Amino acid sequence: YRPWVVYQIYGDKGILEENWKCMHEWVDYIKNNCGENGLWQSGFQYGDWLALDKEESADRTGATDKYMLANAYYLYVTELVKKTAEVLGKDEEAKKYAELYETTLDAFRREYYTETGRIVSETQTGAIISLYFNLAREKDRKRILNTLLTNIANHKNHLATGFVGTPYICHTLSENGAHEMAATLFMKEDYPSWLYAVNMGATTIWERWNSIKPDGTFDESGMNSLNHYAYGSVGDWMYRKVAGLSQLEPGYKKFQVKPMFVKGIEEWGTEFDSVYGKIVANTSCKAGKIHVHVEVPANTTAVIVLPEKEEVHEVGSGVYDYEYDTETSLAVERFSMDSTLGEIVAEPLAVEMFNQMVPGMLEGPMIQFAYGMTLAELLGATPQAKPMYEAVLNALNKKEKN
């Protein structure tokens, strides 16, 4: 994995040549430890380490099937070995590992998915790995995305992932039409979330989501690093999805700039010192204007995809500025899915809209129990109500601005 990433960043095949032997021998080792079904299902596995989706506190491996995850990564590294062989001109080896990938993927799908798209572990991480690593059948992707979104809603719009699922949760959401949910998770400030740690004074990423408790005391599990990279992997999403800078060819010979919005962030950007020179991608969305500034170093090509625009700009080296009107506001709004129903219906406009859309909704004998719940929590039981809640929130926030 590391040699492939280094090659992608720097474009130097030497790192692949130096590591080819250990790369393919690791895949060969896993293959030799597979059972008759072609899958790796023996030995100890860490699983989705420190995930928050398993009740047994003594089990730190999470609720996602550990061998499903092991085989997902077996497939992933097999594909990387195939790609490495292609780059190095090793045609026979490339064919060998391509065939191994296809036969293993077929076995994986038979073992871990039903014909209708249910996953053996319908956890956040189970869905994330299925989508991000392209393991699920194409016909099942929509259902699995819904599984992921439903699971997040059931966790009150919070993540429950560990070391395996966390690096890819925001990428998966952004790449599958659910970027707003990725942004919501990123901007959460209560436990578990990235900003919870920031608000508790963290200057480095913790090993656990709650290494320091809300009362300021330390977690007493006996394993509690305060400088641990795993959850810091969200930085990759910040660069590649939010700032929008992603490499299209090794060494950033060709790259894409496709910034994405996050509610609550009105200005953002990144600078990257590539082997060809500095790449700059800065974006702002405020006061009714979108501004995108891109700097492309010599001997490279940039593909610029502007927010809220359909056209794609493929440009050579130079400095490019785009500015245009927008109705989008990224300012933090008073009412959101984190508002309680009680807070919402305290507004006469909301009561009027609810009565128009669902007459009698606020008159049922059980409605009082819902007043203390957030809209995100209510969506866990009634996901079909999302358009209604969004309409009410938009109306209330628009009224606030006026």
PyMOL commands that set and color helices and strands:
alter all, ss='L'
color gray80, all
select helices_A, chain A and resi 2-10+14-32+66-87+91-112+124-132+138-154+166-175+179-187+194-199+230-242+250-252+341-345+348-357+361-363+367-370+375-381+383-401
alter helices_A, ss='H'
color red, helices_A
select strands_A, chain A and resi 245-247+254-257+267-274+277-286+289-296+301-305+312-315+318-325
alter strands_A, ss='S'
color yellow, strands_A
deselect
rebuild
show_as cartoon
